[in-house]
Amino acid sequence: MRDEKKRRLVLWLLVGALLAVSALWLLRPQAAGPRLVATITVGDREVRRVDLATAGDQEFSILDETGLPVTFQVKDHAIRFLSSNCPDKVCVNTGFLKNDLEVACCLPNQTTLFISQENS
């Protein structure tokens, strides 16, 4: 009877230890690594940078900074031209960018959206 109690106690201690190790592993700090950043430029001037890993879903315009009625949308850690006053809308039809080295341009407005990987 005592052997049975010892076995149960050892079994519960092992289960507890495994749960504790699993919890510590899941809660460990994540190593800082490369992150994706969207850079918006007009001509040769950088207008805005958006860290796609931390940016929440949003829409914003660069009208105040540049005088250009160009709007962007960030959604699910991706970004796109949402609207522009250009005639052909190639920039808007490009869709969401979310991978390193992806580019979308609005040539009439000289506006570029570029995704790059940067170290933290």
N, C-alpha and C positions, 0 to 999 in steps of 0.2 A: 504494500500500500504506500509506503514512504517513497519507494522508487518511482511509483507512478506520479506522485506529487512533485518530485524532483524533476522528472522529465517534462511535466507541464510547465513548471517554473522556467526551466531552461528554454523550452520552446517559446514561451511568451517573451522572455528576455531577447531571444534572437529576433523575433518578429518586431519587437520594439526598436531594437538596434537597426534593423533594416529600414524601418519606417523613418527613423531619425536621419539616417544617412541619405535616404531618398529625398527627404524634405530639404536637407542642406544642399544637396546637389541641384535641386530645382530652384532654390532661392539664391544660388551663387550669383555674384555680380557678373554681368556680361562684359566681355573684353571689348574695349572701344576699338572699332575698326573703321573701314571706309564707309562713308555715307554718300547718298546721292543728293546733289545740290543742283537746282535749276537756276541758271543765270539768264537774266533778261537784259539785252543790250539794245540800244537805239544808236545807229551809226557805230561809232567807236566808244560810246559811253555806256558803262554799266549802270543800269537803272535799279535793278532789284535782284536779290538772291533769296531763294527759298529752299530751306532744308526739307527735302521731301519725307524724311523719316519722322520728323517732329511736327510738320505743318498739319494743321487740321483742315478739314474740308472748308473751302472758302472760294469766293470770287473777288477779284480786285482789278482795278483799272490803273493804267499808268498815265491817265489824262493829266493829273496835277503835276507830275514830274516832267512830262514831255510835251504836253499839248496834243497828244495823239489819242483818239478815242479807241484804244485797244484794251480789251478786257481778257483776263485769264481766269481759269478755273483750276483749283486744286481739289482732287477727290481721290480717296483711297491711295494716297502716296504717289499720285501721278499728276501731271499738269498738262494743260492744253490752252491754245488760243480759243477763247469762247466767242469773241466777236471782234470785228475790225471793220473799218470803213473802206477797205480795199475792194476793187471791183470783182476779182475772181474768187476770193475766199479760199485760196489754196492753204493758207495758214490754218484757218478754222477747220478745213476738211482733213487736215493731217491727223487730228485726233489726239489722244492722250500720249504723252511721253513718260516713260518710267524706267528706262534702261540707260546705262552709261553710254555716252557718245551719241545719243539721239538728238536731232536738231529739227526745228521747224522755223521757217522764216516768212515774214511778211515783207516782201520786197518794196512795195510802194511806200510803206511806212518805215523802211530800214530797221525793222524790229526782228531780233533773233532770240529764240528760246533754245537754250543748250543745256543738256543734262551731262554732268560730269561727276566722277567719283572723287571724293576728297577724304583725307585721313582726319580722324577726330582729334 
